[in-house]
Protein backbone atom coordinates (compact mmCIF):
# COMPACT_ATOMS: atom_id res chain seq x y z
CA UNK A 1 0.00 0.00 0.00
CA UNK A 2 1.19 3.54 -0.73
CA UNK A 3 1.40 5.74 2.35
CA UNK A 4 2.10 9.42 1.84
CA UNK A 5 2.41 10.64 5.43
CA UNK A 6 4.47 9.28 8.33
CA UNK A 7 2.66 6.64 10.35
CA UNK A 8 3.25 3.99 13.01
CA UNK A 9 1.55 0.77 11.91
CA UNK A 10 0.78 -1.94 14.44
CA UNK A 11 0.07 -5.28 12.76
CA UNK A 12 -2.72 -7.20 14.48
CA UNK A 13 -1.46 -10.60 13.36
CA UNK A 14 1.96 -10.01 14.93
CA UNK A 15 0.41 -8.58 18.08
CA UNK A 16 -1.79 -11.65 18.51
CA UNK A 17 1.24 -13.88 17.97
CA UNK A 18 2.99 -12.19 20.89
CA UNK A 19 -0.09 -12.22 23.09
CA UNK A 20 -0.68 -15.92 22.49
CA UNK A 21 2.92 -16.71 23.36
CA UNK A 22 2.79 -14.61 26.54
CA UNK A 23 -0.48 -16.29 27.51
CA UNK A 24 1.17 -19.69 27.12
CA UNK A 25 4.26 -18.67 29.08
CA UNK A 26 2.06 -17.32 31.88
CA UNK A 27 0.17 -20.60 32.05
CA UNK A 28 3.27 -22.82 31.95
CA UNK A 29 5.14 -20.76 34.56
CA UNK A 30 2.05 -20.46 36.78
CA UNK A 31 2.57 -16.68 36.79
CA UNK A 32 0.60 -13.60 35.83
CA UNK A 33 1.91 -11.44 32.98
CA UNK A 34 0.57 -7.89 32.83
CA UNK A 35 1.14 -5.07 30.35
CA UNK A 36 3.40 -2.17 31.37
CA UNK A 37 1.99 1.04 29.92
CA UNK A 38 5.41 2.70 30.03
CA UNK A 39 6.28 0.74 26.88
CA UNK A 40 2.91 0.61 25.14
CA UNK A 41 -0.40 2.33 25.86
CA UNK A 42 -2.28 2.45 22.55
CA UNK A 43 -5.68 2.09 24.19
CA UNK A 44 -7.68 1.45 21.03
CA UNK A 45 -5.98 -1.96 20.85
CA UNK A 46 -7.02 -2.92 24.39
CA UNK A 47 -9.98 -5.06 23.21
CA UNK A 48 -7.40 -7.36 21.59
CA UNK A 49 -5.24 -7.44 24.73
CA UNK A 50 -8.19 -8.32 26.95
CA UNK A 51 -8.61 -11.59 25.05
CA UNK A 52 -5.25 -12.73 26.46
CA UNK A 53 -4.42 -10.86 29.71
CA UNK A 54 -6.39 -9.48 32.63
CA UNK A 55 -4.30 -6.68 34.13
CA UNK A 56 -1.88 -3.85 33.47
CA UNK A 57 0.74 -1.88 35.37
CA UNK A 58 0.81 1.89 35.84
CA UNK A 59 3.40 4.39 37.04
CA UNK A 60 1.32 7.57 37.24
CA UNK A 61 -2.22 8.83 37.76
CA UNK A 62 -2.87 9.02 34.02
CA UNK A 63 -1.69 5.45 33.47
CA UNK A 64 -3.77 4.21 36.41
CA UNK A 65 -6.84 5.93 34.99
CA UNK A 66 -6.10 4.43 31.58
CA UNK A 67 -6.04 0.98 33.17
CA UNK A 68 -9.29 1.46 35.04
CA UNK A 69 -11.27 3.48 32.51
CA UNK A 70 -10.03 2.06 29.20
CA UNK A 71 -8.60 -1.40 29.94
CA UNK A 72 -11.42 -2.10 32.36
CA UNK A 73 -9.44 -3.39 35.35
CA UNK A 74 -7.67 -1.68 38.21
CA UNK A 75 -3.91 -1.28 37.81
CA UNK A 76 -0.86 -2.66 39.58
CA UNK A 77 0.66 0.73 40.35
CA UNK A 78 4.19 1.78 41.23
CA UNK A 79 5.57 5.31 41.32
CA UNK A 80 8.95 6.57 42.55
CA UNK A 81 7.04 9.24 44.48
CA UNK A 82 3.31 9.66 44.97
CA UNK A 83 1.99 13.18 45.49
CA UNK A 84 -0.65 14.19 47.98
CA UNK A 85 -2.85 15.78 45.34
CA UNK A 86 -3.04 12.66 43.19
CA UNK A 87 -2.77 9.82 45.67
CA UNK A 88 -6.42 9.17 46.52
CA UNK A 89 -7.42 9.04 42.86
CA UNK A 90 -4.54 6.67 42.12
CA UNK A 91 -5.78 4.39 44.90
CA UNK A 92 -9.29 4.39 43.44
CA UNK A 93 -7.85 3.10 40.13
CA UNK A 94 -5.46 0.50 41.62
CA UNK A 95 -5.74 -3.06 42.88
CA UNK A 96 -2.07 -3.29 43.90
CA UNK A 97 0.08 -0.36 44.98
CA UNK A 98 3.83 -0.44 45.57
CA UNK A 99 5.81 2.12 47.55
CA UNK A 100 9.34 3.03 46.53
CA UNK A 101 10.56 3.98 50.02
CA UNK A 102 9.64 3.64 53.68
CA UNK A 103 8.99 7.37 53.91
CA UNK A 104 6.38 7.08 51.13
CA UNK A 105 4.86 4.07 52.86
CA UNK A 106 4.64 5.85 56.22
CA UNK A 107 3.09 8.92 54.65
CA UNK A 108 0.43 7.23 52.53
CA UNK A 109 -0.28 3.62 53.51
CA UNK A 110 -3.31 4.35 55.70
CA UNK A 111 -4.98 6.02 52.71
CA UNK A 112 -4.41 2.94 50.53
CA UNK A 113 -6.04 0.21 52.60
CA UNK A 114 -8.27 -0.76 49.66
CA UNK A 115 -5.18 -1.94 47.74
CA UNK A 116 -2.80 -4.84 48.18
CA UNK A 117 0.34 -3.00 49.26
CA UNK A 118 3.94 -3.72 48.37
CA UNK A 119 7.41 -2.27 48.80
CA UNK A 120 10.00 -2.05 46.03
CA UNK A 121 13.27 -3.77 46.89
CA UNK A 122 16.71 -3.30 45.38
CA UNK A 123 19.06 -6.33 45.21
CA UNK A 124 21.93 -4.12 44.05
CA UNK A 125 22.39 -6.40 41.05
CA UNK A 126 21.49 -5.84 37.44
CA UNK A 127 23.08 -6.81 34.14
CA UNK A 128 21.66 -3.82 32.28
CA UNK A 129 24.74 -2.28 30.68
CA UNK A 130 23.37 1.15 29.81
CA UNK A 131 23.26 3.26 32.99
CA UNK A 132 20.32 5.27 31.68
CA UNK A 133 18.21 2.11 31.94
CA UNK A 134 19.85 0.40 34.93
CA UNK A 135 17.50 0.57 37.93
CA UNK A 136 20.08 -0.91 40.32
CA UNK A 137 23.05 1.31 39.47
CA UNK A 138 24.93 2.78 42.47
CA UNK A 139 23.03 5.74 43.86
CA UNK A 140 19.75 4.59 42.33
CA UNK A 141 16.57 6.28 43.53
CA UNK A 142 14.65 3.00 43.21
CA UNK A 143 13.80 0.63 46.02
CA UNK A 144 14.80 -0.44 49.51
CA UNK A 145 17.90 -2.56 50.14
CA UNK A 146 17.82 -5.58 52.45
CA UNK A 147 19.70 -3.79 55.22
CA UNK A 148 16.87 -1.24 55.46
CA UNK A 149 14.08 -3.80 55.88
CA UNK A 150 12.74 -4.51 59.38
CA UNK A 151 12.85 -8.13 60.48
CA UNK A 152 9.05 -8.07 60.72
CA UNK A 153 7.33 -6.26 57.88
CA UNK A 154 4.32 -4.02 58.58
CA UNK A 155 1.16 -6.08 58.56
CA UNK A 156 -0.30 -4.41 55.47
CA UNK A 157 2.74 -5.07 53.25
CA UNK A 158 1.75 -8.07 51.13
CA UNK A 159 4.31 -8.02 48.33
CA UNK A 160 7.76 -7.17 47.03
CA UNK A 161 8.37 -5.48 43.70
CA UNK A 162 11.82 -5.96 42.13
CA UNK A 163 12.74 -4.57 38.70
CA UNK A 164 16.27 -5.32 37.41
CA UNK A 165 15.94 -6.04 33.67
CA UNK A 166 15.82 -4.40 30.25
CA UNK A 167 15.13 -6.54 27.18
CA UNK A 168 16.78 -9.41 29.07
CA UNK A 169 16.85 -13.17 28.59
CA UNK A 170 15.92 -16.00 30.94
CA UNK A 171 19.60 -16.60 31.73
CA UNK A 172 19.88 -13.06 33.10
CA UNK A 173 16.77 -13.61 35.20
CA UNK A 174 18.23 -16.86 36.52
CA UNK A 175 21.36 -15.09 37.75
CA UNK A 176 19.39 -12.12 39.10
CA UNK A 177 16.98 -14.36 40.96
CA UNK A 178 19.88 -15.86 42.91
CA UNK A 179 20.71 -12.39 44.26
CA UNK A 180 17.05 -11.63 45.02
CA UNK A 181 16.61 -14.85 46.98
CA UNK A 182 19.92 -14.56 48.81
CA UNK A 183 18.97 -11.13 50.09
CA UNK A 184 15.19 -11.16 50.45
CA UNK A 185 14.04 -14.78 50.94
CA UNK A 186 13.96 -14.32 54.76
CA UNK A 187 10.90 -12.09 54.26
CA UNK A 188 9.09 -14.25 51.69
CA UNK A 189 7.08 -16.10 54.33
CA UNK A 190 5.47 -12.77 55.25
CA UNK A 191 4.35 -12.02 51.68
CA UNK A 192 1.50 -13.00 49.37
CA UNK A 193 3.04 -11.95 46.05
CA UNK A 194 6.26 -10.95 44.35
CA UNK A 195 6.48 -8.85 41.21
CA UNK A 196 9.66 -9.42 39.16
CA UNK A 197 9.09 -6.28 37.12
CA UNK A 198 9.59 -5.70 33.43
CA UNK A 199 12.35 -6.24 30.91
CA UNK A 200 11.65 -9.96 30.40
CA UNK A 201 11.70 -10.16 26.60
CA UNK A 202 9.92 -13.50 26.30
CA UNK A 203 8.78 -12.84 22.71
CA UNK A 204 12.27 -12.33 21.33
CA UNK A 205 13.18 -15.17 18.99
CA UNK A 206 16.18 -16.35 21.02
CA UNK A 207 14.51 -16.13 24.45
CA UNK A 208 14.84 -19.45 26.30
CA UNK A 209 11.25 -20.07 27.38
CA UNK A 210 12.02 -23.60 28.56
CA UNK A 211 14.64 -22.20 30.94
CA UNK A 212 12.15 -19.70 32.34
CA UNK A 213 9.65 -22.52 32.90
CA UNK A 214 12.29 -24.52 34.81
CA UNK A 215 13.29 -21.49 36.86
CA UNK A 216 9.71 -20.79 37.86
CA UNK A 217 8.93 -24.43 38.58
CA UNK A 218 11.79 -24.45 41.09
CA UNK A 219 10.72 -21.11 42.56
CA UNK A 220 7.15 -22.31 43.09
CA UNK A 221 8.44 -25.46 44.77
CA UNK A 222 10.48 -23.35 47.21
CA UNK A 223 7.76 -20.76 47.83
CA UNK A 224 4.39 -22.33 46.91
CA UNK A 225 2.39 -19.62 48.69
CA UNK A 226 3.76 -16.73 46.59
CA UNK A 227 1.87 -15.43 43.58
CA UNK A 228 4.37 -14.39 40.89
CA UNK A 229 3.83 -11.40 38.61
CA UNK A 230 5.82 -10.26 35.58
CA UNK A 231 5.11 -6.89 33.98
CA UNK A 232 6.95 -6.65 30.65
CA UNK A 233 6.31 -3.85 28.21
CA UNK A 234 8.43 -4.41 25.12
CA UNK A 235 7.58 -8.13 25.01
CA UNK A 236 3.96 -7.38 24.15
CA UNK A 237 4.71 -5.02 21.24
CA UNK A 238 8.02 -6.57 20.12
CA UNK A 239 8.33 -6.73 16.32
CA UNK A 240 4.68 -5.78 15.82
CA UNK A 241 5.08 -3.06 13.24
CA UNK A 242 7.12 -0.27 11.62
CA UNK A 243 7.31 3.48 11.40
CA UNK A 244 6.85 4.50 7.77
CA UNK A 245 8.64 7.70 6.75
CA UNK A 246 9.69 9.42 3.51
CA UNK A 247 12.74 11.16 2.05
CA UNK A 248 12.08 14.90 1.92
CA UNK A 249 15.51 16.10 0.78
CA UNK A 250 19.07 14.89 0.25
CA UNK A 251 21.98 17.11 1.28
CA UNK A 252 25.76 16.66 1.15
CA UNK A 253 28.62 18.03 3.24
CA UNK A 254 32.23 16.89 3.36
CA UNK A 255 31.35 13.96 1.16
CA UNK A 256 28.63 12.75 3.56
CA UNK A 257 25.13 12.40 2.15
CA UNK A 258 22.17 12.83 4.48
CA UNK A 259 18.64 11.86 3.57
CA UNK A 260 16.35 14.19 5.50
CA UNK A 261 13.10 12.48 6.46
CA UNK A 262 9.61 13.58 7.46
CA UNK A 263 10.15 12.02 10.91
CA UNK A 264 12.55 12.79 13.73
CA UNK A 265 14.72 10.55 15.88
CA UNK A 266 14.52 12.87 18.86
CA UNK A 267 10.74 13.27 18.53
CA UNK A 268 9.56 9.92 17.20
CA UNK A 269 12.31 7.36 17.94
CA UNK A 270 14.01 8.78 21.06
CA UNK A 271 15.48 5.48 22.31
CA UNK A 272 17.64 5.34 19.19
CA UNK A 273 19.55 8.36 20.51
CA UNK A 274 19.20 7.61 24.24
CA UNK A 275 20.22 3.93 24.30
CA UNK A 276 21.67 4.34 21.68
CA UNK A 277 20.83 1.63 19.17
CA UNK A 278 20.67 1.39 15.40
CA UNK A 279 17.20 0.59 14.11
CA UNK A 280 16.62 -1.86 11.28
CA UNK A 281 15.76 -0.08 8.04
CA UNK A 282 13.88 -2.20 5.55
CA UNK A 283 15.94 -2.97 2.46
CA UNK A 284 19.09 -1.29 3.77
CA UNK A 285 22.29 -2.39 5.50
CA UNK A 286 23.72 -0.53 8.47
CA UNK A 287 27.40 0.31 7.81
CA UNK A 288 30.20 1.82 9.89
CA UNK A 289 31.45 4.31 7.33
CA UNK A 290 29.67 7.57 6.48
CA UNK A 291 30.81 7.64 2.88
CA UNK A 292 30.39 5.28 -0.03
CA UNK A 293 28.15 4.37 -2.91
CA UNK A 294 24.48 4.70 -1.93
CA UNK A 295 25.48 5.31 1.71
CA UNK A 296 23.38 7.85 3.61
CA UNK A 297 22.98 9.24 7.06
CA UNK A 298 19.32 9.41 7.99
CA UNK A 299 18.40 12.84 9.33
CA UNK A 300 15.34 13.92 11.25
CA UNK A 301 13.46 17.08 10.39
CA UNK A 302 13.83 18.86 13.73
CA UNK A 303 16.26 21.70 14.46
CA UNK A 304 18.31 19.58 16.89
CA UNK A 305 21.79 19.26 15.36
CA UNK A 306 22.13 15.68 16.58
CA UNK A 307 18.81 14.53 15.14
CA UNK A 308 20.42 12.02 12.78
CA UNK A 309 21.92 8.55 12.75
CA UNK A 310 24.73 7.04 10.67
CA UNK A 311 24.70 5.28 8.25
CA UNK A 312 22.91 2.89 5.88
CA UNK A 313 23.71 1.50 2.45
CA UNK A 314 20.78 1.20 0.07
CA UNK A 315 20.68 -0.93 -3.10
CA UNK A 316 19.99 2.16 -5.24
CA UNK A 317 20.38 5.93 -4.84
CA UNK A 318 17.60 7.35 -2.71
CA UNK A 319 14.97 9.54 -4.32
CA UNK A 320 12.89 12.35 -2.81
CA UNK A 321 9.52 10.93 -1.85
CA UNK A 322 10.84 7.39 -1.36
CA UNK A 323 9.59 5.44 1.65
CA UNK A 324 12.05 4.71 4.45
CA UNK A 325 10.61 2.05 6.76
CA UNK A 326 11.97 1.64 10.30
CA UNK A 327 11.19 -1.85 11.61
CA UNK A 328 9.98 -2.67 15.13
CA UNK A 329 8.92 0.85 16.08
CA UNK A 330 5.85 0.27 18.25
CA UNK A 331 7.25 -0.24 21.78
CA UNK A 332 8.79 2.73 23.59
CA UNK A 333 7.97 5.06 20.70
CA UNK A 334 4.31 6.05 20.70
CA UNK A 335 4.49 6.51 24.49
CA UNK A 336 7.64 8.69 24.33
CA UNK A 337 7.01 10.87 21.28
CA UNK A 338 6.91 14.64 21.59
CA UNK A 339 6.03 17.63 19.42
CA UNK A 340 9.34 19.51 19.65
CA UNK A 341 9.48 22.09 16.85
CA UNK A 342 5.81 21.38 16.11
CA UNK A 343 6.88 19.03 13.34
CA UNK A 344 4.33 16.75 11.74
CA UNK A 345 3.48 13.92 14.12
CA UNK A 346 3.12 10.40 12.68
CA UNK A 347 -0.37 8.96 12.55
CA UNK A 348 -1.28 5.76 14.42
CA UNK A 349 -2.57 2.83 12.39
CA UNK A 350 -3.71 -0.74 12.98
CA UNK A 351 -3.26 -3.24 10.16
CA UNK A 352 -6.00 -5.81 10.68
CA UNK A 353 -5.61 -9.49 9.87
CA UNK A 354 -7.82 -9.01 6.79
CA UNK A 355 -5.34 -6.49 5.35
CA UNK A 356 -7.41 -3.40 6.15
CA UNK A 357 -5.45 -0.45 7.52
CA UNK A 358 -7.44 1.41 10.16
CA UNK A 359 -6.23 4.91 11.01
CA UNK A 360 -6.61 5.14 14.78
CA UNK A 361 -5.43 8.73 15.15
CA UNK A 362 -4.10 11.57 13.04
CA UNK A 363 -2.47 14.69 14.50
CA UNK A 364 -2.71 18.31 13.40
CA UNK A 365 -1.97 21.87 14.50
CA UNK A 366 -4.65 21.76 17.20
CA UNK A 367 -2.85 18.89 18.95
CA UNK A 368 0.34 20.94 19.05
CA UNK A 369 -1.41 24.13 20.13
CA UNK A 370 -3.42 22.47 22.89
CA UNK A 371 -0.24 21.20 24.56
CA UNK A 372 0.40 24.83 25.49
CA UNK A 373 -3.21 25.63 26.37
Secondary structure in CASP SS format (residue, H / E / C, confidence):
PFRMAT SS
TARGET T0000
AUTHOR 0000-0000-0000
METHOD secondary structure of the structure
MODEL  1
X C 1.00
X C 1.00
X C 1.00
X C 1.00
X C 1.00
X C 1.00
X E 1.00
X E 1.00
X E 1.00
X E 1.00
X E 1.00
X H 1.00
X H 1.00
X H 1.00
X H 1.00
X H 1.00
X H 1.00
X H 1.00
X H 1.00
X H 1.00
X H 1.00
X H 1.00
X H 1.00
X H 1.00
X H 1.00
X H 1.00
X H 1.00
X H 1.00
X C 1.00
X C 1.00
X C 1.00
X E 1.00
X E 1.00
X C 1.00
X E 1.00
X E 1.00
X C 1.00
X C 1.00
X C 1.00
X C 1.00
X C 1.00
X C 1.00
X H 1.00
X H 1.00
X H 1.00
X H 1.00
X H 1.00
X H 1.00
X H 1.00
X C 1.00
X C 1.00
X C 1.00
X C 1.00
X C 1.00
X C 1.00
X E 1.00
X E 1.00
X E 1.00
X C 1.00
X C 1.00
X H 1.00
X H 1.00
X H 1.00
X H 1.00
X H 1.00
X H 1.00
X H 1.00
X H 1.00
X H 1.00
X H 1.00
X H 1.00
X C 1.00
X C 1.00
X C 1.00
X E 1.00
X E 1.00
X E 1.00
X E 1.00
X C 1.00
X C 1.00
X C 1.00
X C 1.00
X C 1.00
X H 1.00
X H 1.00
X H 1.00
X H 1.00
X H 1.00
X H 1.00
X H 1.00
X H 1.00
X H 1.00
X C 1.00
X E 1.00
X E 1.00
X E 1.00
X E 1.00
X E 1.00
X E 1.00
X C 1.00
X C 1.00
X H 1.00
X H 1.00
X H 1.00
X H 1.00
X H 1.00
X H 1.00
X H 1.00
X H 1.00
X H 1.00
X H 1.00
X H 1.00
X C 1.00
X C 1.00
X C 1.00
X E 1.00
X E 1.00
X E 1.00
X E 1.00
X E 1.00
X E 1.00
X C 1.00
X C 1.00
X C 1.00
X C 1.00
X C 1.00
X C 1.00
X C 1.00
X C 1.00
X C 1.00
X H 1.00
X H 1.00
X H 1.00
X C 1.00
X C 1.00
X C 1.00
X C 1.00
X C 1.00
X C 1.00
X C 1.00
X C 1.00
X C 1.00
X C 1.00
X E 1.00
X C 1.00
X H 1.00
X H 1.00
X H 1.00
X C 1.00
X C 1.00
X C 1.00
X C 1.00
X C 1.00
X C 1.00
X C 1.00
X C 1.00
X E 1.00
X E 1.00
X E 1.00
X E 1.00
X E 1.00
X C 1.00
X C 1.00
X C 1.00
X C 1.00
X C 1.00
X C 1.00
X E 1.00
X C 1.00
X H 1.00
X H 1.00
X H 1.00
X H 1.00
X H 1.00
X H 1.00
X H 1.00
X H 1.00
X H 1.00
X H 1.00
X H 1.00
X H 1.00
X H 1.00
X H 1.00
X H 1.00
X H 1.00
X H 1.00
X H 1.00
X H 1.00
X H 1.00
X H 1.00
X C 1.00
X C 1.00
X E 1.00
X E 1.00
X E 1.00
X C 1.00
X C 1.00
X C 1.00
X C 1.00
X E 1.00
X C 1.00
X C 1.00
X C 1.00
X C 1.00
X C 1.00
X C 1.00
X C 1.00
X C 1.00
X H 1.00
X H 1.00
X H 1.00
X H 1.00
X H 1.00
X H 1.00
X H 1.00
X H 1.00
X H 1.00
X H 1.00
X H 1.00
X H 1.00
X H 1.00
X H 1.00
X C 1.00
X C 1.00
X C 1.00
X C 1.00
X E 1.00
X E 1.00
X E 1.00
X E 1.00
X C 1.00
X C 1.00
X C 1.00
X H 1.00
X H 1.00
X H 1.00
X H 1.00
X C 1.00
X C 1.00
X C 1.00
X C 1.00
X C 1.00
X E 1.00
X E 1.00
X E 1.00
X E 1.00
X E 1.00
X E 1.00
X E 1.00
X E 1.00
X E 1.00
X E 1.00
X E 1.00
X C 1.00
X C 1.00
X E 1.00
X E 1.00
X E 1.00
X E 1.00
X E 1.00
X E 1.00
X C 1.00
X C 1.00
X C 1.00
X H 1.00
X H 1.00
X H 1.00
X H 1.00
X C 1.00
X H 1.00
X H 1.00
X H 1.00
X H 1.00
X H 1.00
X H 1.00
X C 1.00
X C 1.00
X C 1.00
X C 1.00
X C 1.00
X E 1.00
X C 1.00
X C 1.00
X E 1.00
X E 1.00
X E 1.00
X C 1.00
X C 1.00
X C 1.00
X C 1.00
X C 1.00
X C 1.00
X C 1.00
X C 1.00
X E 1.00
X E 1.00
X E 1.00
X E 1.00
X E 1.00
X C 1.00
X C 1.00
X C 1.00
X C 1.00
X C 1.00
X C 1.00
X C 1.00
X C 1.00
X E 1.00
X E 1.00
X E 1.00
X E 1.00
X E 1.00
X E 1.00
X E 1.00
X C 1.00
X C 1.00
X C 1.00
X C 1.00
X C 1.00
X C 1.00
X C 1.00
X C 1.00
X E 1.00
X E 1.00
X E 1.00
X E 1.00
X C 1.00
X C 1.00
X C 1.00
X C 1.00
X C 1.00
X C 1.00
X C 1.00
X C 1.00
X C 1.00
X C 1.00
X C 1.00
X C 1.00
X C 1.00
X H 1.00
X H 1.00
X H 1.00
X C 1.00
X C 1.00
X C 1.00
X C 1.00
X E 1.00
X E 1.00
X E 1.00
X E 1.00
X E 1.00
X C 1.00
X C 1.00
X C 1.00
X C 1.00
X C 1.00
X E 1.00
X E 1.00
X E 1.00
X E 1.00
X E 1.00
X C 1.00
X C 1.00
X C 1.00
X H 1.00
X H 1.00
X H 1.00
X H 1.00
X H 1.00
X H 1.00
X C 1.00
X C 1.00
X C 1.00
END
